[in-house]
Amino acid sequence: MNRVPLIDRNNTSAERKQTLDAINAAFGVTPKMFRAVANSPAALNSMWGSFGALGAGVISARLGEQIAVAVADRNTCNYCLAAHTALGMKAGVSADDLASAQSGESSDPKTRAALQFALKLVEKRGQIESADVDAVRKAGFNDEGIVEILAHVALNLFTNYVNIAFDVPVDFPTVQLRRAA
């Protein structure tokens, strides 16, 4: 049972409704995660704005979803794993590639480097070494891409923590966690 109310976009303040309507237009529904975050208009606008900003960045939607799946699996966030698996498939990532991403793996060396870097950021809580940055740079990422990988990780930590801490009910098809298996 969720630990905070799920805000109804049709029965809330004008500020919340405006953002929730935009989210609903983007997804065709209003995912429960956003309804939980809507308890704080500032947090909702921050989260939604971050999705928009990163969606316009140099990291592709495909890689962004693979990073999200890797971070979700590492943090045992069932909600985000389910959501980003569905979004990843919509972005053209195969089910096999998404399953591999859960463990930070990919047959593409550049994608694998990004996923390994993302997971290292999570595991070490940002306390990485220069060699870690050098490795992702050697794989073909410039500084803009490297910073965006970190930004994707940070956004996914936010969404993971929301869903785990507030026990938000999953409203996407469930996916088996690899870390817990």
Phi, psi and omega in degrees: 000130181299149186263354173228155179297150173264112186290132177273120184297339180270000182217060183209183180293159180300321181296313178296316182301319181300313180290317180296326176295320178296319178295315179299320178295323181288323185258341187085351175211172175251099181305145184301328178303312180294326177294326176289314181295334181297352172300336175237108177303324179296315179294319179298313180294325177296312182296310183295320177297323178294318176301315180295315182297314181290331176295337179261008183275190182276341177282125183295159176301321179301308181292322177302319179289324177294319175299315181299319179295317179297313181294318180299316180295317181297325181266006183051049177259098180301319182299307184292326177298315179295313183297313185282339171292315178297315180292324178296317178295323177296328179277358176100010177275133180290157177301321179295317179293324177291321177296319177295321181298330178305328180260008181078023183248154175199149175285342176272120185300324180291317178296317179301317179298318179296316180294318178297320178296315179300315181292326177296320177301317180293308185298321184263007179052041178085352183276065183266174181253164175302324180298329179292319177291318179301321182296317180287329175294316179296335178284350176120006179267136173271180184299323178299314179295321180296316179295322179292325175301313178299319179296321176298318178299313181299316178297319180289329172297317177302309183292321177301311183296322177301309185290324179286308185296322183263005176049051182290128179297137181286127179241029173232161177302132184291151179229139180288126174294139176274322182299321182278344184285000000 
